[in-house]
Amino acid sequence: MPSQSSPPPAVGSRLNGRYRIEDRIGSGGMSTVYRAFDETLEREVAIKIMHSDISSDDAALERFRREARTVAQLSHPHVVMVIDAGEDAGHPYIVFEHVKGETLKDRIRREGPLPIAEAIAYAIEVGRALQAAHERGLVHRDVKPQNVLIDEEGRAKVTDFGIARGLESKQANQLTAAGKVIGTTDYVSPEQAMGQDVSGQSDVYSLGIVLYEMLVGEVPFSGDSHVSVAMKHVREGLPDVRRRRPQVSAALAAVLERATAKDLETRYPAMDQLVRDLEEVLTYESARSGGATGEATAILSQLPASIAGRRSRRRTIGLAVVYVAIAAVVAVVAALLVNGESLQNEPVAPGDMRAIALNESDAHEYDPPPGDGRERGTQGLALDGDPTTAWETERYDSPDLGNLKKGVGLYLDAGRPIVARGMRIVTPKEDWAFEVHVARNGVPAALSGWTLVASGVMDATRKTIPLDTASQRSRYYLLWITKLTEGATGGSSAAVSEVKLLS
């Protein structure tokens, strides 16, 4: 067992006659990292040397050695590579590739909030690295910007798998005392903060917090102690990123919300699904801003055509918000620019509201008893991004639906509770009356189960209706038609070319 009094290696000394210590880079509770020169291969390296007083702890020593074995299994462009490992004069060490650049934390401290596309790109790169680890049964458990290095070419590389463990490793569980939180509390997942078992979903949560910090410039929670911060991750909802940075799209906010969900049933079940949605959001953000620069451009160039050119018909994984590709963005913009008017210029739309694009499959007809449950069966036309097509009700012999029923409707399923501040309706038929209702969980069997948030008459071919939701989240938004347009040649009906939820 190494002596607890072994002095740290001095600058200029050599480890195992090969690695010449040149400079101290940084230090943590378990180890110190040095810049060194590999005299055998004549290259710069980074060496993590374990503190000698800690190396006498068998559990800590095993964790340190396991880091070398863990990262040695990973060969990934966004993981800092392990070159060698060993021990010299009572000093266990790991040799890594030397990444010239800075940590992601340093970049955020220097620049504040990062450009949105750049933040997404870094989250994708980190996510891909963690996905590779998860596929080998390894959970990082300490995902934070301090452990992400940005090299001179702008690429992100994940480092410090020092507390990573195998997904199925009982031995690794035994290396942590029961109930002890391992990880940095600014980014710790709720289950990790409670000392519970962790999985890849914990890394998903932590990456979501890192993405929030990149977008806002600071972590979401602060407190008087590490424990108080950890408990906020357990008990408090994530602050609204769009209030802190209004330029963030509803699509990106939805990804962030799902990634940081405290309920594991709601959170992304796997890192690859988060990465896939981030890739789609990046295509959307780039199209929305008119282009991308830096690492975002590199990510976009790597995306397969199935993502880069995907249309809105693709069903989004578990999300109501579609992270549309460029072609779908064009369709959404077309819907928002009918009659040459922009959304921001429409006086009845309060503030800067943005459309939340949905899949065609997110529209459903609503025709409760005494109705027969369906109308035309073409509800997807109200969400196809084409204002020249329309969903139309059946034809009735009078505007009051032939006195057969009180109404018929079309509801949008947002996939999860969201706050929509408005609804945009485009129609080829004017002079029909409507109400807008909401429901949080489950589709009510009768209208009485919905909550009324707006009503009016379509006295124009395009109209934006503010929704009085009191900022309450709802998953289902019902456009309930109560009076039809009387046809010139007999028969009454109503039609919806496009309907959009606005946030």
C-alpha positions as CSV (number, residue, x, y, z in Angstrom):
1,M,0.0,0.0,0.0
2,P,1.5,3.4,-0.9
3,S,2.6,5.7,1.8
4,Q,0.2,8.6,2.7
5,S,3.2,10.9,2.9
6,S,4.4,10.4,-0.6
7,P,5.1,13.9,-2.1
8,P,3.4,14.9,-5.3
9,P,5.5,14.7,-8.4
10,A,7.5,17.8,-9.1
11,V,7.6,19.8,-12.3
12,G,10.4,18.4,-14.4
13,S,10.2,14.9,-12.9
14,R,9.4,11.8,-14.9
15,L,6.8,9.1,-14.4
16,N,8.2,5.7,-15.2
17,G,11.0,7.3,-17.0
18,R,8.7,8.3,-19.9
19,Y,6.3,11.2,-19.0
20,R,8.1,14.5,-18.1
21,I,5.8,16.6,-15.9
22,E,5.7,20.2,-17.3
23,D,2.9,22.1,-15.7
24,R,0.0,21.7,-13.3
25,I,-3.4,22.1,-15.1
26,G,-5.8,21.7,-12.2
27,S,-6.7,19.7,-9.1
28,G,-9.8,18.1,-7.6
29,G,-10.7,16.2,-4.5
30,M,-9.2,12.9,-5.8
31,S,-6.4,13.8,-8.2
32,T,-4.3,16.5,-9.9
33,V,-4.0,16.9,-13.6
34,Y,-0.7,17.9,-15.2
35,R,0.4,18.7,-18.7
36,A,3.3,16.4,-19.6
37,F,5.5,15.4,-22.4
38,D,5.6,11.8,-23.6
39,E,9.3,11.3,-24.4
40,T,8.7,8.0,-26.1
41,L,6.2,9.2,-28.7
42,E,7.3,12.8,-28.5
43,R,3.9,14.4,-27.9
44,E,2.1,16.4,-25.2
45,V,-0.3,14.5,-22.9
46,A,-2.4,15.1,-19.9
47,I,-1.8,13.0,-16.8
48,K,-4.2,12.6,-13.9
49,I,-2.3,11.6,-10.8
50,M,-4.2,10.3,-7.8
51,H,-3.5,12.0,-4.5
52,S,-1.3,9.7,-2.4
53,D,-3.4,10.1,0.7
54,I,-6.5,8.9,-1.1
55,S,-4.7,6.1,-3.0
56,S,-4.5,4.3,0.4
57,D,-8.3,4.0,0.3
58,D,-9.0,0.7,-1.6
59,A,-12.4,1.9,-2.8
60,A,-11.1,5.2,-4.1
61,L,-8.2,3.5,-5.8
62,E,-10.5,1.0,-7.5
63,R,-12.7,3.9,-8.7
64,F,-9.6,5.6,-10.1
65,R,-8.4,2.4,-11.9
66,R,-11.9,1.8,-13.2
67,E,-11.9,5.2,-14.8
68,A,-8.9,4.1,-16.9
69,R,-10.6,0.9,-17.9
70,T,-13.8,2.7,-18.5
71,V,-12.5,5.3,-20.9
72,A,-10.1,2.8,-22.6
73,Q,-13.3,1.0,-23.8
74,L,-14.5,4.1,-25.5
75,S,-13.1,5.1,-28.9
76,H,-15.2,8.1,-29.8
77,P,-14.3,11.5,-31.4
78,H,-16.1,13.4,-28.5
79,V,-14.5,11.4,-25.6
80,V,-11.0,12.4,-24.4
81,M,-8.9,9.3,-25.2
82,V,-7.0,7.3,-22.6
83,I,-3.4,6.5,-23.7
84,D,-1.9,4.7,-20.8
85,A,-2.2,4.0,-17.1
86,G,0.1,2.9,-14.4
87,E,1.7,3.6,-11.0
88,D,5.0,5.3,-10.1
89,A,6.4,5.7,-6.5
90,G,3.0,5.3,-4.9
91,H,1.3,7.5,-7.5
92,P,-1.4,5.9,-9.6
93,Y,-1.9,7.8,-12.8
94,I,-3.9,7.9,-16.1
95,V,-2.5,9.4,-19.3
96,F,-4.9,11.1,-21.6
97,E,-4.6,12.9,-24.9
98,H,-3.9,16.5,-24.3
99,V,-6.8,18.7,-25.6
100,K,-5.6,22.3,-26.3
101,G,-8.5,24.7,-25.6
102,E,-10.7,25.4,-22.7
103,T,-13.6,23.9,-20.7
104,L,-17.1,24.5,-21.7
105,K,-17.5,26.1,-18.2
106,D,-14.7,28.6,-19.0
107,R,-16.4,29.5,-22.3
108,I,-19.7,30.2,-20.6
109,R,-18.0,32.3,-17.9
110,R,-16.2,34.3,-20.6
111,E,-19.1,34.7,-23.1
112,G,-22.2,34.3,-21.1
113,P,-25.2,32.7,-23.0
114,L,-23.9,31.0,-26.1
115,P,-25.4,31.3,-29.6
116,I,-28.5,29.0,-29.6
117,A,-27.3,26.9,-32.5
118,E,-23.8,26.5,-30.9
119,A,-25.3,25.4,-27.6
120,I,-27.4,22.8,-29.4
121,A,-24.4,21.6,-31.3
122,Y,-22.3,21.2,-28.2
123,A,-25.2,19.3,-26.5
124,I,-25.4,17.0,-29.5
125,E,-21.7,16.2,-29.3
126,V,-21.8,15.6,-25.6
127,G,-24.9,13.5,-26.0
128,R,-23.3,11.4,-28.7
129,A,-20.3,10.7,-26.4
130,L,-22.5,9.7,-23.6
131,Q,-24.6,7.6,-25.9
132,A,-21.5,5.7,-26.8
133,A,-20.8,5.2,-23.1
134,H,-24.3,4.0,-22.4
135,E,-24.2,1.5,-25.3
136,R,-21.2,0.0,-23.4
137,G,-23.2,-0.1,-20.1
138,L,-21.4,3.0,-18.6
139,V,-23.1,5.9,-16.9
140,H,-20.9,9.1,-16.5
141,R,-22.8,10.4,-13.4
142,D,-20.9,13.7,-13.4
143,V,-21.9,15.5,-16.6
144,K,-21.1,19.2,-16.2
145,P,-19.4,21.9,-18.4
146,Q,-16.2,21.5,-16.3
147,N,-16.0,18.0,-17.7
148,V,-16.4,19.1,-21.4
149,L,-13.3,20.3,-23.2
150,I,-13.6,22.6,-26.3
151,D,-10.6,22.0,-28.5
152,E,-9.0,24.5,-30.9
153,E,-11.3,23.4,-33.7
154,G,-14.3,24.1,-31.6
155,R,-15.3,20.4,-31.0
156,A,-16.6,19.2,-27.6
157,K,-14.9,16.3,-25.8
158,V,-16.2,14.7,-22.6
159,T,-13.7,13.8,-19.9
160,D,-13.5,12.7,-16.3
161,F,-15.3,9.4,-16.1
162,G,-13.9,9.1,-12.6
163,I,-17.3,8.3,-11.0
164,A,-18.8,6.5,-13.9
165,R,-20.2,3.0,-13.2
166,G,-21.5,0.1,-15.1
167,L,-25.2,-0.1,-15.6
168,E,-25.3,-3.6,-14.2
169,S,-22.2,-3.5,-12.0
170,K,-22.9,-4.5,-8.4
171,Q,-19.2,-3.9,-7.5
172,A,-19.5,-0.3,-8.7
173,N,-22.6,0.2,-6.5
174,Q,-20.6,-1.1,-3.5
175,L,-18.0,1.6,-4.1
176,T,-20.4,4.3,-3.0
177,A,-21.9,4.4,0.5
178,A,-25.6,4.0,0.6
179,G,-27.4,7.3,0.3
180,K,-24.2,9.3,-0.6
181,V,-24.6,11.7,-3.5
182,I,-21.8,11.4,-6.1
183,G,-21.7,14.1,-8.7
184,T,-21.8,17.9,-8.8
185,T,-25.1,19.2,-7.3
186,D,-25.5,22.0,-9.8
187,Y,-26.3,19.3,-12.4
188,V,-27.3,16.3,-10.4
189,S,-30.4,14.4,-11.3
190,P,-33.3,14.1,-8.8
191,E,-32.7,10.3,-8.3
192,Q,-29.0,10.8,-7.9
193,A,-29.6,13.6,-5.4
194,M,-31.8,11.1,-3.4
195,G,-29.0,8.5,-3.4
196,Q,-31.1,6.2,-5.6
197,D,-29.9,3.9,-8.4
198,V,-29.0,5.8,-11.5
199,S,-29.2,4.9,-15.2
200,G,-28.5,6.6,-18.5
201,Q,-31.5,8.8,-17.8
202,S,-29.5,10.6,-15.0
203,D,-26.9,11.6,-17.7
204,V,-29.8,12.8,-19.8
205,Y,-31.0,15.1,-17.0
206,S,-27.6,16.5,-16.3
207,L,-27.0,17.2,-20.0
208,G,-30.3,19.0,-20.0
209,I,-29.1,21.2,-17.2
210,V,-25.8,21.9,-19.1
211,L,-27.9,22.9,-22.1
212,Y,-29.9,25.3,-19.9
213,E,-26.7,26.9,-18.7
214,M,-25.4,27.3,-22.2
215,L,-28.6,29.0,-23.3
216,V,-29.1,31.2,-20.2
217,G,-25.5,31.7,-19.0
218,E,-26.0,30.3,-15.5
219,V,-27.3,27.2,-13.8
220,P,-31.0,27.0,-12.9
221,F,-30.7,26.6,-9.2
222,S,-28.6,28.2,-6.5
223,G,-28.6,27.8,-2.7
224,D,-26.7,28.2,0.5
225,S,-25.3,24.7,0.3
226,H,-24.8,21.7,-2.0
227,V,-27.6,20.0,-0.2
228,S,-30.1,22.9,-0.8
229,V,-29.2,22.9,-4.5
230,A,-29.6,19.2,-4.7
231,M,-33.1,19.4,-3.1
232,K,-34.2,22.0,-5.6
233,H,-33.4,19.5,-8.4
234,V,-35.7,17.1,-6.5
235,R,-38.5,19.5,-5.7
236,E,-38.6,22.5,-7.9
237,G,-39.5,22.8,-11.6
238,L,-36.9,24.1,-14.0
239,P,-37.2,27.9,-14.5
240,D,-38.8,28.8,-17.8
241,V,-35.9,29.1,-20.3
242,R,-38.0,31.2,-22.6
243,R,-38.6,33.8,-20.0
244,R,-34.8,34.0,-19.4
245,R,-34.1,34.0,-23.1
246,P,-37.1,34.7,-25.3
247,Q,-35.2,33.8,-28.5
248,V,-35.3,30.1,-27.6
249,S,-37.9,28.4,-29.7
250,A,-40.9,26.4,-28.3
251,A,-39.4,23.3,-30.0
252,L,-36.1,23.7,-28.1
253,A,-37.8,24.5,-24.9
254,A,-39.9,21.3,-25.3
255,V,-36.7,19.2,-25.7
256,L,-35.2,20.8,-22.6
257,E,-38.3,20.3,-20.6
258,R,-38.5,16.6,-21.4
259,A,-34.7,16.1,-20.8
260,T,-35.0,17.6,-17.3
261,A,-38.3,16.0,-16.3
262,K,-38.1,14.8,-12.7
263,D,-40.5,11.9,-13.5
264,L,-38.5,9.2,-15.2
265,E,-41.6,8.2,-17.1
266,T,-41.7,11.6,-18.7
267,R,-37.9,12.1,-19.2
268,Y,-36.2,10.8,-22.4
269,P,-35.8,7.1,-21.8
270,A,-32.4,7.0,-23.6
271,M,-29.7,9.4,-24.7
272,D,-30.1,8.6,-28.4
273,Q,-33.6,9.9,-28.4
274,L,-32.5,13.2,-26.9
275,V,-29.7,13.5,-29.5
276,R,-32.1,12.7,-32.3
277,D,-34.5,15.5,-31.2
278,L,-31.7,17.9,-30.7
279,E,-30.5,17.2,-34.3
280,E,-33.9,18.0,-35.6
281,V,-34.2,21.2,-33.5
282,L,-30.8,22.3,-34.9
283,T,-32.1,22.0,-38.4
284,Y,-35.1,24.1,-37.4
285,E,-33.1,26.7,-35.6
286,S,-30.7,27.1,-38.4
287,A,-33.5,27.5,-40.9
288,R,-35.3,29.9,-38.6
289,S,-32.2,32.1,-38.2
290,G,-31.2,31.8,-41.9
291,G,-28.0,29.8,-41.3
292,A,-25.5,28.5,-38.8
293,T,-21.8,29.0,-38.0
294,G,-19.1,27.2,-36.2
295,E,-19.7,23.8,-34.7
296,A,-23.4,23.9,-35.6
297,T,-22.4,24.0,-39.3
298,A,-20.2,20.9,-38.8
299,I,-23.1,19.0,-37.1
300,L,-25.5,19.9,-39.8
301,S,-23.1,18.7,-42.5
302,Q,-23.0,15.3,-40.7
303,L,-26.7,14.8,-40.4
304,P,-28.3,12.1,-42.7
305,A,-30.7,13.3,-45.3
306,S,-33.5,11.6,-43.4
307,I,-33.1,14.2,-40.7
308,A,-31.9,17.2,-42.7
309,G,-34.7,16.9,-45.2
310,R,-37.4,15.5,-43.1
311,R,-41.0,16.8,-43.5
312,S,-43.5,17.5,-40.9
313,R,-45.3,14.2,-41.5
314,R,-42.7,12.4,-39.4
315,R,-44.1,11.6,-36.0
316,T,-41.9,13.2,-33.3
317,I,-40.6,10.8,-30.7
318,G,-42.8,11.3,-27.7
319,L,-43.2,15.1,-28.3
320,A,-46.1,17.1,-29.5
321,V,-43.8,19.8,-30.7
322,V,-42.4,18.8,-34.1
323,Y,-38.7,19.6,-34.5
324,V,-39.2,20.3,-38.2
325,A,-36.7,20.0,-40.9
326,I,-36.1,22.8,-43.4
327,A,-39.0,21.8,-45.7
328,A,-41.4,21.8,-42.9
329,V,-40.2,25.2,-41.7
330,V,-41.1,26.5,-45.1
331,A,-44.6,25.1,-44.8
332,V,-45.0,26.6,-41.4
333,V,-43.8,30.0,-42.6
334,A,-46.3,29.8,-45.4
335,A,-49.1,29.2,-43.1
336,L,-48.1,32.1,-40.9
337,L,-47.8,34.5,-43.9
338,V,-51.2,33.9,-45.5
339,N,-52.4,37.2,-47.1
340,G,-48.9,38.6,-46.8
341,E,-49.3,39.4,-43.1
342,S,-46.7,38.3,-40.4
343,L,-47.7,36.9,-37.1
344,Q,-45.9,39.7,-35.2
345,N,-47.8,42.4,-37.2
346,E,-51.3,41.0,-36.3
347,P,-52.7,43.3,-33.7
348,V,-54.9,40.7,-32.0
349,A,-51.9,38.6,-31.1
350,P,-50.5,39.8,-27.8
351,G,-46.7,40.0,-27.6
352,D,-44.3,38.0,-29.7
353,M,-46.1,34.6,-30.1
354,R,-44.6,31.8,-32.1
355,A,-46.3,28.9,-33.7
356,I,-45.8,25.4,-32.3
357,A,-45.7,23.1,-35.3
358,L,-47.5,19.8,-34.8
359,N,-47.7,16.6,-36.9
360,E,-50.7,15.9,-39.0
361,S,-51.4,12.9,-36.7
362,D,-51.8,15.3,-33.7
363,A,-55.2,16.5,-35.0
364,H,-58.3,14.5,-34.0
365,E,-62.0,15.0,-34.8
366,Y,-64.2,15.4,-31.7
367,D,-67.9,14.5,-32.2
368,P,-69.2,13.2,-28.9
369,P,-72.8,11.8,-28.5
370,P,-75.2,12.4,-30.0
371,G,-72.6,12.6,-32.7
372,D,-71.2,9.4,-34.3
373,G,-67.6,10.1,-33.3
374,R,-66.2,11.3,-36.7
375,E,-66.8,13.8,-39.4
376,R,-64.9,13.7,-42.7
377,G,-61.8,11.9,-41.4
378,T,-59.5,14.4,-43.0
379,Q,-58.4,16.2,-39.9
380,G,-54.7,16.0,-40.8
381,L,-55.3,18.6,-43.5
382,A,-55.6,21.2,-40.8
383,L,-52.0,20.5,-39.8
384,D,-50.4,19.7,-43.2
385,G,-48.8,23.1,-43.7
386,D,-50.8,23.7,-46.9
387,P,-53.4,26.5,-46.6
388,T,-54.9,25.4,-49.9
389,T,-56.2,22.2,-48.3
390,A,-58.8,22.0,-45.5
391,W,-60.6,19.8,-43.0
392,E,-64.3,20.3,-43.4
393,T,-67.3,19.3,-41.3
394,E,-70.1,17.3,-42.6
395,R,-72.9,19.3,-44.3
396,Y,-76.0,20.0,-42.3
397,D,-79.3,21.4,-43.4
398,S,-79.0,24.5,-41.2
399,P,-76.2,26.6,-39.5
400,D,-77.1,25.3,-36.1
401,L,-76.0,21.8,-37.2
402,G,-79.5,20.9,-38.1
403,N,-80.6,20.9,-34.5
404,L,-78.9,17.5,-34.2
405,K,-76.2,18.4,-31.8
406,K,-74.6,21.5,-30.1
407,G,-71.3,21.3,-31.9
408,V,-68.5,19.4,-33.5
409,G,-64.8,19.9,-33.2
410,L,-61.2,19.3,-33.9
411,Y,-58.7,18.9,-31.0
412,L,-54.9,19.1,-31.0
413,D,-52.9,16.7,-28.9
414,A,-49.7,18.4,-27.7
415,G,-48.3,15.2,-26.3
416,R,-47.8,16.7,-22.9
417,P,-49.2,19.6,-20.9
418,I,-48.0,22.9,-22.3
419,V,-49.0,26.6,-22.0
420,A,-50.4,27.9,-25.3
421,R,-51.2,31.6,-25.3
422,G,-53.1,31.7,-28.6
423,M,-54.6,29.8,-31.4
424,R,-54.3,30.7,-35.1
425,I,-57.1,29.7,-37.5
426,V,-57.0,29.9,-41.3
427,T,-60.3,29.1,-43.1
428,P,-61.8,29.2,-46.6
429,K,-65.2,29.7,-45.0
430,E,-66.1,32.8,-42.9
431,D,-69.0,33.5,-40.5
432,W,-68.9,30.3,-38.4
433,A,-68.8,30.5,-34.6
434,F,-66.4,28.6,-32.3
435,E,-65.2,28.0,-28.8
436,V,-61.8,26.9,-27.6
437,H,-61.6,24.5,-24.7
438,V,-58.6,22.8,-23.0
439,A,-58.1,19.6,-21.0
440,R,-54.9,18.7,-19.1
441,N,-55.0,14.9,-18.9
442,G,-57.1,12.6,-21.1
443,V,-59.7,13.5,-23.7
444,P,-63.1,14.2,-21.9
445,A,-66.0,12.1,-23.2
446,A,-68.3,15.1,-23.1
447,L,-67.9,18.8,-23.6
448,S,-68.7,19.4,-20.0
449,G,-65.3,17.9,-19.1
450,W,-63.4,20.6,-21.0
451,T,-62.5,24.1,-19.8
452,L,-63.6,27.1,-22.0
453,V,-60.7,29.5,-22.7
454,A,-62.0,31.5,-25.7
455,S,-64.9,32.0,-28.1
456,G,-65.7,34.0,-31.2
457,V,-66.7,34.2,-34.8
458,M,-64.6,33.6,-37.8
459,D,-65.4,36.9,-39.5
460,A,-62.2,36.8,-41.5
461,T,-60.2,34.1,-43.4
462,R,-57.4,34.3,-40.8
463,K,-57.6,35.1,-37.2
464,T,-55.5,34.8,-34.0
465,I,-57.4,34.2,-30.8
466,P,-55.8,34.8,-27.4
467,L,-56.4,32.0,-24.9
468,D,-57.3,32.7,-21.3
469,T,-55.6,29.8,-19.7
470,A,-54.3,31.6,-16.6
471,S,-50.9,30.1,-17.6
472,Q,-52.2,26.6,-16.8
473,R,-50.7,23.8,-18.8
474,S,-53.0,21.6,-20.9
475,R,-52.3,18.8,-23.3
476,Y,-55.5,18.9,-25.4
477,Y,-56.8,22.0,-27.2
478,L,-60.3,21.7,-28.7
479,L,-61.6,24.0,-31.5
480,W,-65.4,23.5,-30.9
481,I,-67.6,24.7,-33.8
482,T,-71.0,25.8,-32.6
483,K,-72.5,27.5,-35.7
484,L,-71.8,26.8,-39.3
485,T,-71.5,28.9,-42.5
486,E,-74.7,28.7,-44.6
487,G,-73.9,27.6,-48.2
488,A,-75.2,29.7,-51.1
489,T,-76.7,26.6,-52.7
490,G,-77.9,24.9,-49.6
491,G,-76.2,23.0,-46.8
492,S,-74.1,24.4,-44.0
493,S,-70.6,23.6,-42.9
494,A,-67.3,25.0,-41.5
495,A,-63.7,24.4,-42.6
496,V,-60.2,24.8,-41.2
497,S,-57.3,25.1,-43.6
498,E,-54.7,25.5,-40.8
499,V,-54.9,25.6,-37.1
500,K,-51.8,26.5,-35.0
501,L,-51.1,26.7,-31.3
502,L,-49.1,29.7,-30.3
503,S,-46.7,30.1,-27.4
